[in-house]
Amino acid sequence: MPLLPNSRTEPDGSAVIRVLGYNIRSMRDDTDALARVIRACEPDLVLIQEAPRFFRWRKKLARLARASDLVVVTGGATTTGPAILSSLRASVERTEDVLLPPTPGLHRRGFATAVVRFAGTRLGVLSCHLSLQKDERYAQAGMLLDRLAGLGVEHAIAGGDLNERPDGPAFRRLAGTLTDCRAASPWGGEYTWTPADPYQRIDAIFATEGIEVLGCGVPSAQPGVTEADLRAATDHLPVLAALRVPAS
């Protein structure tokens, strides 16, 4: 299997970036394995779900970022789980943590959002973890689209744990407006849950029109990523996408 292209800036000002989506289960598993997987993928952006939310959560997320050669952009307990990490290649313009309307009896959800720059590009970014409940999940997909449109940028990406397969209504709602990166340019593995016996794709990365998808999938064949680390790191497999973002 060919490797995904490395991050770079093109002569026309566009940027090739690597985006990793990853549910890290509150770092309750092997954090050394988790950091090794992230580092091996060489991402410019990491869209985290289930970041630590309780005692010393900021220190735990910062420690993971350091171990992965990244920095914390936003999110964590302030979004009830979603977070964004980035490489030093990204210049952060602004961030906003968003709490979604609560539903009694269900875990409250949120979005971690940012606008970042890579060379001559400007990119909106959103990390999400949608509800386990079908109707709430569908409503949250609509809120995601509204929030992405409200970032005020031409190009944007969103990714996360959708808790739903591609044939589900919330997934289809997102894919009807955004590009499902895995469907547009399959690369690597397809299924993201569970690491021991992957049988369904419930994690995804989406992009707005104009962003070219160069490849997207589970990076099981990425150099430096081992089966043992993928199983030990958390209860989801990550999704890695290489994207070409036009100059702004």
C-alpha positions as a Markdown table, in Angstrom:
| # | Residue | x | y | z |
|---|---|---|---|---|
| 1 | Met | 0.0 | 0.0 | 0.0 |
| 2 | Pro | 1.4 | 3.4 | -0.9 |
| 3 | Leu | 2.2 | 5.9 | 1.9 |
| 4 | Leu | 0.2 | 9.0 | 2.3 |
| 5 | Pro | 2.0 | 12.2 | 1.2 |
| 6 | Asn | 4.0 | 14.1 | 3.7 |
| 7 | Ser | 2.9 | 17.5 | 4.9 |
| 8 | Arg | 4.2 | 20.3 | 2.8 |
| 9 | Thr | 3.4 | 23.8 | 1.4 |
| 10 | Glu | 2.9 | 23.9 | -2.4 |
| 11 | Pro | 4.3 | 26.7 | -4.6 |
| 12 | Asp | 0.8 | 28.1 | -5.1 |
| 13 | Gly | 0.3 | 28.6 | -1.4 |
| 14 | Ser | -1.9 | 25.6 | -0.8 |
| 15 | Ala | -1.0 | 23.2 | 2.0 |
| 16 | Val | -0.9 | 19.4 | 2.2 |
| 17 | Ile | -1.8 | 18.5 | 5.8 |
| 18 | Arg | -2.3 | 15.3 | 7.8 |
| 19 | Val | -5.4 | 15.1 | 10.0 |
| 20 | Leu | -5.8 | 12.4 | 12.6 |
| 21 | Gly | -9.1 | 11.6 | 14.3 |
| 22 | Tyr | -8.8 | 9.5 | 17.5 |
| 23 | Asn | -11.1 | 8.5 | 20.4 |
| 24 | Ile | -8.5 | 8.1 | 23.3 |
| 25 | Arg | -10.9 | 6.8 | 26.0 |
| 26 | Ser | -9.8 | 9.4 | 28.6 |
| 27 | Met | -6.2 | 8.1 | 28.4 |
| 28 | Arg | -7.3 | 5.1 | 30.6 |
| 29 | Asp | -5.2 | 2.7 | 28.6 |
| 30 | Asp | -1.5 | 2.6 | 27.5 |
| 31 | Thr | -0.6 | 6.2 | 27.1 |
| 32 | Asp | 2.9 | 5.4 | 25.8 |
| 33 | Ala | 1.4 | 3.3 | 23.0 |
| 34 | Leu | -1.1 | 6.1 | 22.3 |
| 35 | Ala | 1.6 | 8.6 | 21.9 |
| 36 | Arg | 3.6 | 6.3 | 19.7 |
| 37 | Val | 0.7 | 5.8 | 17.3 |
| 38 | Ile | 0.0 | 9.6 | 17.1 |
| 39 | Arg | 3.7 | 10.4 | 16.6 |
| 40 | Ala | 4.1 | 7.8 | 13.9 |
| 41 | Cys | 1.2 | 9.3 | 11.9 |
| 42 | Glu | 3.0 | 12.7 | 11.9 |
| 43 | Pro | -0.2 | 14.7 | 12.0 |
| 44 | Asp | -0.6 | 18.5 | 11.7 |
| 45 | Leu | -4.0 | 18.3 | 13.5 |
| 46 | Val | -5.4 | 15.7 | 15.8 |
| 47 | Leu | -9.2 | 15.7 | 16.5 |
| 48 | Ile | -9.5 | 14.0 | 19.9 |
| 49 | Gln | -12.6 | 12.5 | 21.5 |
| 50 | Glu | -12.9 | 11.4 | 25.1 |
| 51 | Ala | -10.0 | 13.6 | 26.3 |
| 52 | Pro | -9.5 | 13.6 | 30.1 |
| 53 | Arg | -12.3 | 15.5 | 31.8 |
| 54 | Phe | -11.7 | 15.2 | 35.5 |
| 55 | Phe | -8.8 | 15.6 | 38.0 |
| 56 | Arg | -5.8 | 17.4 | 36.4 |
| 57 | Trp | -7.3 | 16.9 | 33.0 |
| 58 | Arg | -5.3 | 19.8 | 31.5 |
| 59 | Lys | -2.0 | 18.3 | 32.7 |
| 60 | Lys | -2.9 | 14.9 | 31.2 |
| 61 | Leu | -3.8 | 16.3 | 27.8 |
| 62 | Ala | -0.7 | 18.5 | 27.8 |
| 63 | Arg | 1.4 | 15.5 | 28.7 |
| 64 | Leu | 0.0 | 13.5 | 25.7 |
| 65 | Ala | 0.6 | 16.5 | 23.4 |
| 66 | Arg | 4.2 | 16.8 | 24.5 |
| 67 | Ala | 4.8 | 13.0 | 24.1 |
| 68 | Ser | 3.3 | 13.3 | 20.6 |
| 69 | Asp | 5.4 | 16.3 | 19.6 |
| 70 | Leu | 2.3 | 18.5 | 19.5 |
| 71 | Val | 0.6 | 21.3 | 21.4 |
| 72 | Val | -2.9 | 21.6 | 22.8 |
| 73 | Val | -5.1 | 24.0 | 20.8 |
| 74 | Thr | -8.4 | 23.7 | 22.7 |
| 75 | Gly | -11.0 | 21.5 | 24.3 |
| 76 | Gly | -11.1 | 18.8 | 26.9 |
| 77 | Ala | -13.3 | 19.1 | 30.0 |
| 78 | Thr | -14.6 | 22.4 | 28.6 |
| 79 | Thr | -16.3 | 20.5 | 25.7 |
| 80 | Thr | -17.0 | 17.3 | 27.7 |
| 81 | Gly | -14.4 | 15.4 | 25.7 |
| 82 | Pro | -13.6 | 16.7 | 22.2 |
| 83 | Ala | -10.2 | 18.4 | 21.8 |
| 84 | Ile | -7.8 | 19.6 | 19.1 |
| 85 | Leu | -4.0 | 19.2 | 19.1 |
| 86 | Ser | -1.7 | 20.6 | 16.4 |
| 87 | Ser | 1.9 | 20.6 | 15.3 |
| 88 | Leu | 3.9 | 23.9 | 15.5 |
| 89 | Arg | 3.3 | 24.2 | 11.8 |
| 90 | Ala | -0.2 | 25.5 | 12.5 |
| 91 | Ser | -0.8 | 29.1 | 13.5 |
| 92 | Val | -3.9 | 29.3 | 15.6 |
| 93 | Glu | -6.1 | 32.3 | 14.8 |
| 94 | Arg | -8.9 | 31.6 | 17.3 |
| 95 | Thr | -10.7 | 28.9 | 19.3 |
| 96 | Glu | -14.1 | 28.3 | 20.7 |
| 97 | Asp | -15.4 | 25.5 | 22.9 |
| 98 | Val | -19.1 | 24.8 | 22.4 |
| 99 | Leu | -21.5 | 23.0 | 24.7 |
| 100 | Leu | -24.5 | 21.5 | 23.0 |
| 101 | Pro | -28.0 | 21.5 | 24.5 |
| 102 | Pro | -28.3 | 18.9 | 27.3 |
| 103 | Thr | -30.8 | 16.0 | 27.2 |
| 104 | Pro | -31.8 | 14.8 | 30.6 |
| 105 | Gly | -30.3 | 11.4 | 31.4 |
| 106 | Leu | -27.7 | 11.6 | 28.6 |
| 107 | His | -24.1 | 12.7 | 28.6 |
| 108 | Arg | -23.8 | 16.3 | 27.5 |
| 109 | Arg | -21.9 | 16.7 | 24.3 |
| 110 | Gly | -19.8 | 19.5 | 22.9 |
| 111 | Phe | -17.6 | 20.7 | 20.0 |
| 112 | Ala | -14.0 | 21.8 | 20.1 |
| 113 | Thr | -13.5 | 24.4 | 17.3 |
| 114 | Ala | -10.7 | 26.5 | 15.9 |
| 115 | Val | -9.5 | 28.5 | 12.9 |
| 116 | Val | -5.9 | 27.8 | 12.0 |
| 117 | Arg | -3.5 | 28.8 | 9.3 |
| 118 | Phe | -1.0 | 26.7 | 7.4 |
| 119 | Ala | 1.2 | 28.9 | 5.2 |
| 120 | Gly | -1.2 | 30.6 | 2.8 |
| 121 | Thr | -4.3 | 28.6 | 3.8 |
| 122 | Arg | -7.0 | 29.3 | 6.4 |
| 123 | Leu | -8.9 | 26.3 | 7.8 |
| 124 | Gly | -11.8 | 25.8 | 10.2 |
| 125 | Val | -11.5 | 22.8 | 12.4 |
| 126 | Leu | -14.1 | 20.9 | 14.5 |
| 127 | Ser | -13.8 | 17.8 | 16.7 |
| 128 | Cys | -17.0 | 16.1 | 17.8 |
| 129 | His | -18.3 | 13.0 | 19.6 |
| 130 | Leu | -22.0 | 12.5 | 18.8 |
| 131 | Ser | -24.7 | 11.1 | 21.1 |
| 132 | Leu | -25.4 | 7.4 | 21.6 |
| 133 | Gln | -29.1 | 8.2 | 21.2 |
| 134 | Lys | -30.3 | 8.2 | 17.6 |
| 135 | Asp | -32.6 | 11.3 | 17.5 |
| 136 | Glu | -30.2 | 13.5 | 19.5 |
| 137 | Arg | -27.3 | 12.3 | 17.3 |
| 138 | Tyr | -29.2 | 13.4 | 14.2 |
| 139 | Ala | -29.9 | 16.8 | 15.7 |
| 140 | Gln | -26.2 | 17.2 | 16.7 |
| 141 | Ala | -25.2 | 16.5 | 13.1 |
| 142 | Gly | -27.3 | 19.5 | 12.0 |
| 143 | Met | -25.7 | 21.6 | 14.8 |
| 144 | Leu | -22.3 | 20.5 | 13.5 |
| 145 | Leu | -23.0 | 21.7 | 10.0 |
| 146 | Asp | -24.4 | 25.0 | 11.3 |
| 147 | Arg | -21.3 | 25.5 | 13.5 |
| 148 | Leu | -18.9 | 24.7 | 10.7 |
| 149 | Ala | -20.7 | 27.2 | 8.4 |
| 150 | Gly | -20.5 | 29.8 | 11.2 |
| 151 | Leu | -16.8 | 29.7 | 11.4 |
| 152 | Gly | -16.6 | 32.2 | 8.6 |
| 153 | Val | -14.0 | 30.4 | 6.5 |
| 154 | Glu | -14.1 | 29.0 | 3.0 |
| 155 | His | -12.5 | 25.7 | 3.9 |
| 156 | Ala | -13.1 | 23.5 | 7.0 |
| 157 | Ile | -12.8 | 20.0 | 8.3 |
| 158 | Ala | -14.7 | 18.1 | 11.0 |
| 159 | Gly | -14.0 | 14.7 | 12.5 |
| 160 | Gly | -14.7 | 12.5 | 15.3 |
| 161 | Asp | -16.6 | 9.5 | 16.8 |
| 162 | Leu | -20.1 | 9.6 | 15.3 |
| 163 | Asn | -21.4 | 6.5 | 17.1 |
| 164 | Glu | -23.0 | 5.6 | 13.9 |
| 165 | Arg | -22.2 | 3.7 | 10.6 |
| 166 | Pro | -22.2 | 5.4 | 7.2 |
| 167 | Asp | -25.7 | 4.2 | 6.4 |
| 168 | Gly | -27.1 | 5.9 | 9.5 |
| 169 | Pro | -29.2 | 9.1 | 9.3 |
| 170 | Ala | -26.7 | 11.4 | 11.2 |
| 171 | Phe | -23.7 | 10.1 | 9.1 |
| 172 | Arg | -25.7 | 10.6 | 5.9 |
| 173 | Arg | -26.7 | 14.1 | 7.0 |
| 174 | Leu | -23.1 | 15.1 | 7.3 |
| 175 | Ala | -22.0 | 13.3 | 4.1 |
| 176 | Gly | -24.8 | 15.0 | 2.2 |
| 177 | Thr | -23.2 | 18.4 | 2.7 |
| 178 | Leu | -19.5 | 17.5 | 3.4 |
| 179 | Thr | -17.1 | 15.1 | 1.8 |
| 180 | Asp | -16.6 | 11.8 | 3.7 |
| 181 | Cys | -12.9 | 11.6 | 3.3 |
| 182 | Arg | -12.7 | 7.8 | 3.5 |
| 183 | Ala | -15.4 | 7.3 | 0.8 |
| 184 | Ala | -13.7 | 9.9 | -1.4 |
| 185 | Ser | -10.2 | 8.4 | -1.3 |
| 186 | Pro | -9.9 | 5.1 | 0.5 |
| 187 | Trp | -6.5 | 4.3 | 2.0 |
| 188 | Gly | -5.5 | 2.0 | 4.8 |
| 189 | Gly | -8.1 | 0.1 | 6.9 |
| 190 | Glu | -11.8 | 0.8 | 6.9 |
| 191 | Tyr | -13.2 | -0.2 | 10.3 |
| 192 | Thr | -12.5 | 1.8 | 13.4 |
| 193 | Trp | -14.1 | -0.2 | 16.2 |
| 194 | Thr | -13.0 | -2.3 | 18.0 |
| 195 | Pro | -9.2 | -2.7 | 17.7 |
| 196 | Ala | -9.3 | -6.4 | 18.7 |
| 197 | Asp | -11.9 | -7.2 | 16.1 |
| 198 | Pro | -12.8 | -4.2 | 13.9 |
| 199 | Tyr | -16.1 | -4.7 | 12.2 |
| 200 | Gln | -17.7 | -1.2 | 11.8 |
| 201 | Arg | -16.7 | 2.3 | 10.8 |
| 202 | Ile | -18.1 | 4.8 | 13.3 |
| 203 | Asp | -15.2 | 7.3 | 13.2 |
| 204 | Ala | -14.8 | 9.7 | 10.3 |
| 205 | Ile | -13.2 | 12.8 | 8.9 |
| 206 | Phe | -15.2 | 15.2 | 6.7 |
| 207 | Ala | -14.1 | 18.2 | 4.6 |
| 208 | Thr | -15.8 | 21.0 | 2.8 |
| 209 | Glu | -15.9 | 21.5 | -0.9 |
| 210 | Gly | -12.6 | 22.5 | -2.5 |
| 211 | Ile | -10.4 | 20.5 | -0.2 |
| 212 | Glu | -8.8 | 17.6 | -2.1 |
| 213 | Val | -8.7 | 14.3 | -0.3 |
| 214 | Leu | -5.4 | 12.5 | -1.0 |
| 215 | Gly | -6.2 | 9.4 | 1.1 |
| 216 | Cys | -8.0 | 8.5 | 4.3 |
| 217 | Gly | -8.3 | 5.4 | 6.5 |
| 218 | Val | -7.0 | 3.5 | 9.5 |
| 219 | Pro | -3.2 | 3.9 | 9.5 |
| 220 | Ser | -2.4 | 0.3 | 10.3 |
| 221 | Ala | 0.3 | 0.1 | 7.6 |
| 222 | Gln | 1.8 | 3.5 | 8.5 |
| 223 | Pro | 5.5 | 3.1 | 9.3 |
| 224 | Gly | 6.0 | 3.1 | 13.1 |
| 225 | Val | 2.3 | 2.1 | 13.8 |
| 226 | Thr | 2.2 | -1.5 | 15.2 |
| 227 | Glu | -0.8 | -3.8 | 15.8 |
| 228 | Ala | 0.2 | -4.1 | 19.4 |
| 229 | Asp | 0.2 | -0.3 | 20.0 |
| 230 | Leu | -3.2 | 0.1 | 18.2 |
| 231 | Arg | -4.7 | -2.5 | 20.5 |
| 232 | Ala | -3.1 | -1.2 | 23.7 |
| 233 | Ala | -3.7 | 2.6 | 23.1 |
| 234 | Thr | -7.5 | 2.8 | 23.4 |
| 235 | Asp | -10.8 | 1.1 | 22.3 |
| 236 | His | -11.0 | 2.8 | 18.9 |
| 237 | Leu | -8.7 | 2.7 | 15.9 |
| 238 | Pro | -7.6 | 6.1 | 14.6 |
| 239 | Val | -8.5 | 7.7 | 11.2 |
| 240 | Leu | -5.7 | 9.4 | 9.3 |
| 241 | Ala | -6.4 | 11.7 | 6.3 |
| 242 | Ala | -4.0 | 13.6 | 3.9 |
| 243 | Leu | -5.7 | 16.7 | 2.5 |
| 244 | Arg | -4.7 | 19.5 | 0.2 |
| 245 | Val | -6.2 | 22.7 | 1.3 |
| 246 | Pro | -6.3 | 25.6 | -1.3 |
| 247 | Ala | -4.7 | 28.9 | -0.5 |
| 248 | Ser | -7.1 | 31.4 | 1.0 |
